[in-house]
Structures are given as structure tokens and as C-alpha cells.
Amino acid sequence: MAQNLFGSAVPAGGDEADGTDYALGTRFTPGVNGTVTGGRWRFPATIPHATTPVQVGLYRVSDQALLASASFPLGATLGAWNEVTYSSPASVTAGVTYATVIWTPLRYVATPTYAWPVTSGDLTASSSNGWLAVTPGALVFPTTQSGNSASYFADVVFEPAPPPSWTYGFGVRIG
């Protein structure tokens, strides 16, 4: 069953606008191996841009490698969680830190001081969160941490790998 970090959480600021394009990220570490099949974001109450879609990407933090990306449809549901599936899901390794990053034109959501760390299922987002980059028109890896531990509600869709099954002598299968 798919896991994510924020569940149905609602940001304190549900319709922020300052005329800037941002890449907004949440760093997380899976506790088990698995696959990231997509991304989620709680859209602002007002459409970020009429003709430019919001993008989501999955990065490995150690080398800032982009592992998967997708665009949300222009008809996303405003003021609600939206989910998009990557065309090629990305395998992730337990204990390695990744970042889900949202690129949004002109509008975003935020909780200025979020209660980090967060653990949900097999995922943990440490207190080192609230990442952003000012970026016109492009999904990039954010390298600046907000000074107030903000959350921008960039979320992941994670599928844990099934446990291994073992076969012991005499054809008896366990697991």
C-alpha cells in the first residue's frame, strides 16, 4: 500500500503569492527499500499559472541526481491534495536520503514553522527540512534551507518492496 509523509495535512498558508517561481523540497529517508511511483502536492487555493503546469521531481540528495519527474495537469484540484504518477517509477534504498521537489510558478503553500521531524509508515523526514530555490521556469534541486523550518508540502508516493519469500527444504515455502 502506498505511503506518503503528510497524509491529509493542511498548510497554514494555503494560498501564498509573492510573484516568484520556486522549487520547494522535502527531504526524506525510507526505512525499507521500495519504489517511488509519483509525487503529491497540496495545491494553493488559486491556480499557480493558467498555462504553465506545476512539476514534481524526485532527487537523490547525495549527488543531486534527478531520478524521476512529472507535471501535474493544468486542471488540478485547487486547495486540495493532488497526485501525479511518474512514467518510470524510481527504486529507492533504505537509509539513503531523497528529496521530493515541487516547482511552482508564482503561488505556493506553506506552514512557516512546521513540527519536524515527521515519520509516517516507512518514511522519515528529519528536522533538516524546508528547502527552496528561486528558479524561473525550471525544476531544480533546492539547496537553501528556510530559516524557520518551514514545510512546503512537497510529498512522495512510496511503495515498500514486498518482503522476501523463502523456500526451505522439502518444497515448503515460508513467507
One Martini backbone bead per residue (centre of mass of N, CA, C, O) as a GRO file, in nm:
protein
  175
    1MET     BB    1   0.098   0.035   0.021
    2ALA     BB    2   0.085   0.356   0.001
    3GLN     BB    3   0.309   0.623   0.093
    4ASN     BB    4   0.329   0.919   0.306
    5LEU     BB    5   0.386   1.214   0.499
    6PHE     BB    6   0.102   1.416   0.514
    7GLY     BB    7  -0.156   1.318   0.415
    8SER     BB    8  -0.416   1.559   0.522
    9ALA     BB    9  -0.267   1.801   0.550
   10VAL     BB   10  -0.274   2.158   0.633
   11PRO     BB   11  -0.180   2.453   0.550
   12ALA     BB   12  -0.160   2.765   0.680
   13GLY     BB   13  -0.071   2.854   0.381
   14GLY     BB   14  -0.298   2.822   0.096
   15ASP     BB   15  -0.212   3.125  -0.063
   16GLU     BB   16   0.077   3.203  -0.184
   17ALA     BB   17   0.224   3.530  -0.296
   18ASP     BB   18   0.536   3.687  -0.473
   19GLY     BB   19   0.620   3.651  -0.789
   20THR     BB   20   0.763   3.362  -0.757
   21ASP     BB   21   0.966   3.103  -0.849
   22TYR     BB   22   0.968   2.759  -0.718
   23ALA     BB   23   1.167   2.526  -0.538
   24LEU     BB   24   1.020   2.269  -0.328
   25GLY     BB   25   1.137   2.077  -0.039
   26THR     BB   26   1.155   1.724   0.075
   27ARG     BB   27   1.326   1.538   0.301
   28PHE     BB   28   1.391   1.176   0.285
   29THR     BB   29   1.377   0.842   0.453
   30PRO     BB   30   1.383   0.519   0.402
   31GLY     BB   31   1.348   0.207   0.589
   32VAL     BB   32   1.297   0.079   0.305
   33ASN     BB   33   1.274  -0.063   0.032
   34GLY     BB   34   1.165   0.079  -0.298
   35THR     BB   35   0.907   0.284  -0.461
   36VAL     BB   36   0.868   0.572  -0.657
   37THR     BB   37   0.562   0.670  -0.830
   38GLY     BB   38   0.534   0.973  -0.704
   39GLY     BB   39   0.355   1.281  -0.644
   40ARG     BB   40   0.266   1.542  -0.404
   41TRP     BB   41   0.023   1.824  -0.367
   42ARG     BB   42  -0.088   2.113  -0.212
   43PHE     BB   43  -0.280   2.322  -0.352
   44PRO     BB   44  -0.366   2.612  -0.407
   45ALA     BB   45  -0.654   2.816  -0.426
   46THR     BB   46  -0.483   2.925  -0.663
   47ILE     BB   47  -0.370   2.925  -0.959
   48PRO     BB   48  -0.048   2.950  -1.046
   49HIS     BB   49  -0.099   2.887  -1.370
   50ALA     BB   50  -0.272   2.872  -1.669
   51THR     BB   51  -0.009   2.741  -1.871
   52THR     BB   52   0.174   2.631  -1.624
   53PRO     BB   53   0.293   2.359  -1.487
   54VAL     BB   54   0.335   2.171  -1.226
   55GLN     BB   55   0.619   2.020  -1.075
   56VAL     BB   56   0.784   1.696  -1.016
   57GLY     BB   57   1.060   1.558  -0.812
   58LEU     BB   58   1.327   1.314  -0.779
   59TYR     BB   59   1.598   1.312  -0.545
   60ARG     BB   60   1.928   1.258  -0.477
   61VAL     BB   61   2.117   1.414  -0.243
   62SER     BB   62   2.425   1.332  -0.273
   63ASP     BB   63   2.405   1.418  -0.617
   64GLN     BB   64   2.140   1.556  -0.734
   65ALA     BB   65   1.973   1.338  -0.874
   66LEU     BB   66   1.743   1.287  -1.120
   67LEU     BB   67   1.493   1.018  -1.119
   68ALA     BB   68   1.213   1.186  -1.142
   69SER     BB   69   0.926   1.314  -1.343
   70ALA     BB   70   0.644   1.557  -1.346
   71SER     BB   71   0.318   1.678  -1.440
   72PHE     BB   72   0.062   1.853  -1.365
   73PRO     BB   73  -0.237   1.922  -1.435
   74LEU     BB   74  -0.410   2.210  -1.508
   75GLY     BB   75  -0.679   2.067  -1.358
   76ALA     BB   76  -0.628   2.096  -1.075
   77THR     BB   77  -0.710   2.079  -0.745
   78LEU     BB   78  -0.793   2.326  -0.550
   79GLY     BB   79  -0.718   2.306  -0.215
   80ALA     BB   80  -0.568   2.020  -0.272
   81TRP     BB   81  -0.477   1.709  -0.314
   82ASN     BB   82  -0.229   1.597  -0.549
   83GLU     BB   83  -0.154   1.339  -0.797
   84VAL     BB   84   0.138   1.193  -0.958
   85THR     BB   85   0.276   0.986  -1.211
   86TYR     BB   86   0.541   0.824  -1.305
   87SER     BB   87   0.661   0.677  -1.589
   88SER     BB   88   0.926   0.606  -1.403
   89PRO     BB   89   0.990   0.447  -1.151
   90ALA     BB   90   1.180   0.468  -0.841
   91SER     BB   91   1.435   0.333  -0.685
   92VAL     BB   92   1.484   0.280  -0.331
   93THR     BB   93   1.696   0.314  -0.039
   94ALA     BB   94   1.763   0.232   0.255
   95GLY     BB   95   1.907   0.523   0.421
   96VAL     BB   96   1.849   0.715   0.190
   97THR     BB   97   1.844   1.043   0.073
   98TYR     BB   98   1.565   1.233  -0.037
   99ALA     BB   99   1.379   1.447  -0.279
  100THR     BB  100   1.091   1.631  -0.294
  101VAL     BB  101   0.998   1.842  -0.578
  102ILE     BB  102   0.850   2.160  -0.632
  103TRP     BB  103   0.737   2.339  -0.914
  104THR     BB  104   0.627   2.689  -0.893
  105PRO     BB  105   0.425   2.940  -1.024
  106LEU     BB  106   0.376   3.219  -0.797
  107ARG     BB  107   0.257   2.974  -0.615
  108TYR     BB  108   0.194   2.860  -0.267
  109VAL     BB  109   0.259   2.654   0.018
  110ALA     BB  110   0.258   2.697   0.394
  111THR     BB  111   0.447   2.632   0.697
  112PRO     BB  112   0.664   2.815   0.871
  113THR     BB  113   0.635   2.617   1.140
  114TYR     BB  114   0.725   2.294   1.156
  115ALA     BB  115   0.682   1.957   1.297
  116TRP     BB  116   0.973   1.846   1.319
  117PRO     BB  117   0.973   1.545   1.271
  118VAL     BB  118   0.861   1.289   1.029
  119THR     BB  119   0.660   0.989   1.065
  120SER     BB  120   0.552   0.753   0.796
  121GLY     BB  121   0.584   0.461   0.827
  122ASP     BB  122   0.882   0.421   0.620
  123LEU     BB  123   0.902   0.739   0.669
  124THR     BB  124   1.151   1.014   0.701
  125ALA     BB  125   1.154   1.352   0.820
  126SER     BB  126   1.359   1.567   0.915
  127SER     BB  127   1.459   1.874   1.062
  128SER     BB  128   1.597   1.903   0.769
  129ASN     BB  129   1.389   2.144   0.642
  130GLY     BB  130   1.281   2.371   0.401
  131TRP     BB  131   1.333   2.380   0.082
  132LEU     BB  132   1.484   2.622  -0.159
  133ALA     BB  133   1.433   2.786  -0.490
  134VAL     BB  134   1.500   3.029  -0.714
  135THR     BB  135   1.315   2.958  -1.032
  136PRO     BB  136   1.289   3.015  -1.363
  137GLY     BB  137   1.121   2.750  -1.524
  138ALA     BB  138   1.255   2.520  -1.313
  139LEU     BB  139   1.358   2.213  -1.213
  140VAL     BB  140   1.531   2.198  -0.899
  141PHE     BB  141   1.769   2.171  -0.659
  142PRO     BB  142   1.737   2.258  -0.334
  143THR     BB  143   1.987   2.453  -0.114
  144THR     BB  144   1.788   2.620   0.066
  145GLN     BB  145   1.716   2.689   0.396
  146SER     BB  146   1.491   2.770   0.591
  147GLY     BB  147   1.492   2.953   0.899
  148ASN     BB  148   1.189   2.805   1.006
  149SER     BB  149   1.100   2.511   0.925
  150ALA     BB  150   0.946   2.474   0.679
  151SER     BB  151   0.654   2.382   0.483
  152TYR     BB  152   0.559   2.280   0.128
  153PHE     BB  153   0.423   1.990   0.069
  154ALA     BB  154   0.623   1.795  -0.046
  155ASP     BB  155   0.545   1.474  -0.182
  156VAL     BB  156   0.524   1.119  -0.161
  157VAL     BB  157   0.508   0.800  -0.347
  158PHE     BB  158   0.531   0.494  -0.162
  159GLU     BB  159   0.660   0.155  -0.224
  160PRO     BB  160   0.714  -0.110  -0.066
  161ALA     BB  161   0.886  -0.378  -0.058
  162PRO     BB  162   0.854  -0.690  -0.062
  163PRO     BB  163   0.901  -0.945   0.111
  164PRO     BB  164   1.080  -1.206   0.130
  165SER     BB  165   1.084  -1.532   0.009
  166TRP     BB  166   1.108  -1.860   0.144
  167THR     BB  167   1.274  -2.175   0.078
  168TYR     BB  168   1.254  -2.482   0.213
  169GLY     BB  169   1.289  -2.774   0.237
  170PHE     BB  170   1.048  -2.978   0.080
  171GLY     BB  171   0.881  -2.727  -0.056
  172VAL     BB  172   0.864  -2.517   0.172
  173ARG     BB  173   0.692  -2.216   0.213
  174ILE     BB  174   0.810  -1.906   0.351
  175GLY     BB  175   0.643  -1.585   0.312
   0.00000   0.00000   0.00000
